[in-house]
Amino acid sequence: MTIPCNDLPEMPIDTTLKSPEGFAAAQRALDYYLKPAVSEEVVETRFFDVNRNVSREEALIHASDLLRCAAATAYESGNNIQGPNRHLAFSTVHMIDMARALVDRSLESAQNG
């Protein structure tokens, strides 16, 4: 077994670079790794947002109503088409109904205590 040693050829060291100033890439790298992160609150821009003053119960009631409307729309769409798309429409109705059942259960538990 051979033990690694310093058998590497001597390479000249470039000592002409005194500072990273003037080298934008080096400065960006140093800033990225050495500067502390600034905590900024990221505000996400949304197309649709919910008023922050709406209570949890009001939001659940409105979500239940939206799901009821979506289920009715999907059901009517399923009645007007044939083939595999009809099955997709009715599976959408089923998923909406399951989501609405979860929302309604949340409302029941919120009202009961």
Secondary structure, 3 states (H helix, E strand, C coil): CCCCCCCCCCCCCCCCCCCCCCCHHHHHHHHHHHCCCCCCCCCCCCCCCCCCCCCHHHHHHHHHHHHHHHHHHHHHHHHCCCCHHHHHHHHHHHHHHHHHHHHHHHHHHHHHC
